[in-house]
Amino acid sequence: MACHLSALSGWLTGGVGWIAGPLIVWLLKKSEYPGVDAHGKEALNFHISIFLYSLGILLVAFLTCGLGGILLFPAAFVLGIAQIVLAVIAGIKASNGEFYRYPFTVRLVS
């Protein structure tokens, strides 16, 4: 559960906690608790994916001299809300002993 919910610290740390939170929990506890390995990888993959999608939105805004940013602002807002909601759902599922696979996630950490 901590792997999923620690990513929410990114909203307080300027984005650093989105990846650092799950990474720290995963590295410290993956050998101690078998479930943490799978949950940690899933949380890391999801938040890395969110970071990549955010970079894509910024790139479009930059390439269109800001016009794309105005058009993509709703997409960025939805992306942020989805990040919070899905992390909370994953945390609840993990506390119930269930595994949760985030949608639209690029699996980079295996």
Backbone torsions as a table, in degrees:
resi	resn	phi	psi	omega
1	MET	NA	-38.3	-178.6
2	ALA	-64.2	-32.6	178.2
3	CYS	-60.3	-42.2	-177.0
4	HIS	-76.2	-46.4	-174.1
5	LEU	-78.7	-23.1	178.3
6	SER	-64.6	-23.4	178.7
7	ALA	-66.0	-24.4	179.3
8	LEU	-66.0	-15.7	176.2
9	SER	-64.8	-17.3	178.0
10	GLY	-61.5	-27.0	178.3
11	TRP	-71.3	-19.6	178.7
12	LEU	-100.5	-17.7	-174.4
13	THR	-111.1	18.0	179.2
14	GLY	71.1	27.1	176.2
15	GLY	99.0	-17.2	-177.6
16	VAL	-62.5	-39.6	-176.2
17	GLY	-70.0	-17.7	179.4
18	TRP	-58.5	-39.7	179.8
19	ILE	-102.9	-38.4	-176.9
20	ALA	-66.5	-37.6	-179.1
21	GLY	-59.6	-58.9	178.3
22	PRO	-62.7	-34.5	180.0
23	LEU	-63.7	-44.3	-179.6
24	ILE	-64.5	-47.4	179.2
25	VAL	-61.9	-43.8	-179.0
26	TRP	-62.5	-47.0	-178.3
27	LEU	-65.5	-36.4	-177.6
28	LEU	-78.1	-31.6	-170.3
29	LYS	-117.0	-2.2	-174.7
30	LYS	-64.2	-32.7	179.4
31	SER	-85.1	-21.1	-179.0
32	GLU	-81.9	-39.0	-179.4
33	TYR	-125.1	119.6	-175.7
34	PRO	-61.0	-35.5	-179.0
35	GLY	-68.2	-25.9	-177.8
36	VAL	-66.1	-30.5	179.7
37	ASP	-61.8	-50.1	-178.9
38	ALA	-67.8	-44.5	-179.5
39	HIS	-66.5	-38.2	180.0
40	GLY	-65.2	-43.0	177.9
41	LYS	-63.5	-42.2	-179.0
42	GLU	-64.7	-44.4	179.4
43	ALA	-64.4	-43.3	178.3
44	LEU	-61.6	-46.6	179.9
45	ASN	-59.9	-42.1	-179.3
46	PHE	-64.9	-47.1	-175.2
47	HIS	-74.7	-27.8	171.1
48	ILE	-67.2	-40.4	177.3
49	SER	-61.6	-43.8	178.4
50	ILE	-60.7	-41.4	177.9
51	PHE	-61.1	-44.1	179.7
52	LEU	-65.1	-40.3	177.5
53	TYR	-64.4	-38.9	178.3
54	SER	-64.5	-41.3	176.0
55	LEU	-61.5	-37.5	177.6
56	GLY	-62.9	-41.2	177.9
57	ILE	-64.2	-43.0	177.7
58	LEU	-64.2	-38.8	179.3
59	LEU	-63.3	-43.6	178.0
60	VAL	-63.0	-42.2	178.8
61	ALA	-62.4	-40.8	-180.0
62	PHE	-67.0	-45.2	-176.7
63	LEU	-68.2	-22.4	179.6
64	THR	-103.9	18.8	178.5
65	CYS	54.5	38.6	175.6
66	GLY	95.7	-23.7	-179.2
67	LEU	-61.9	-42.2	177.6
68	GLY	-63.4	-30.9	178.1
69	GLY	-64.7	-38.5	177.7
70	ILE	-66.4	-41.4	-179.8
71	LEU	-72.5	-31.8	-176.7
72	LEU	-93.3	-2.3	179.9
73	PHE	-56.6	-43.1	177.1
74	PRO	-61.2	-35.3	178.0
75	ALA	-65.4	-40.7	178.6
76	ALA	-66.1	-38.3	178.0
77	PHE	-63.4	-46.3	179.1
78	VAL	-64.1	-38.5	178.5
79	LEU	-61.4	-42.4	178.6
80	GLY	-66.0	-43.1	178.3
81	ILE	-64.2	-43.4	179.1
82	ALA	-61.5	-38.2	179.2
83	GLN	-61.2	-44.7	-179.9
84	ILE	-66.8	-50.8	-175.4
85	VAL	-62.2	-46.4	-178.5
86	LEU	-67.7	-34.8	176.9
87	ALA	-66.0	-39.4	178.5
88	VAL	-67.5	-43.1	177.4
89	ILE	-60.1	-44.5	179.2
90	ALA	-63.6	-39.2	177.5
91	GLY	-63.5	-40.9	178.5
92	ILE	-66.3	-44.2	178.2
93	LYS	-61.3	-41.9	179.7
94	ALA	-64.3	-38.2	179.4
95	SER	-68.3	-22.4	176.0
96	ASN	-90.1	4.3	178.8
97	GLY	82.6	13.2	-179.5
98	GLU	-102.5	152.7	175.9
99	PHE	-96.0	139.9	-179.2
100	TYR	-122.6	128.2	174.7
101	ARG	-102.0	119.9	179.0
102	TYR	-67.8	140.8	175.7
103	PRO	-77.3	157.0	175.4
104	PHE	57.2	37.7	-176.3
105	THR	-106.6	131.6	173.7
106	VAL	-84.8	123.7	-177.2
107	ARG	-87.3	90.8	-179.7
108	LEU	-94.9	-38.9	179.2
109	VAL	-94.1	120.4	-179.1
110	SER	-125.6	NA	NA
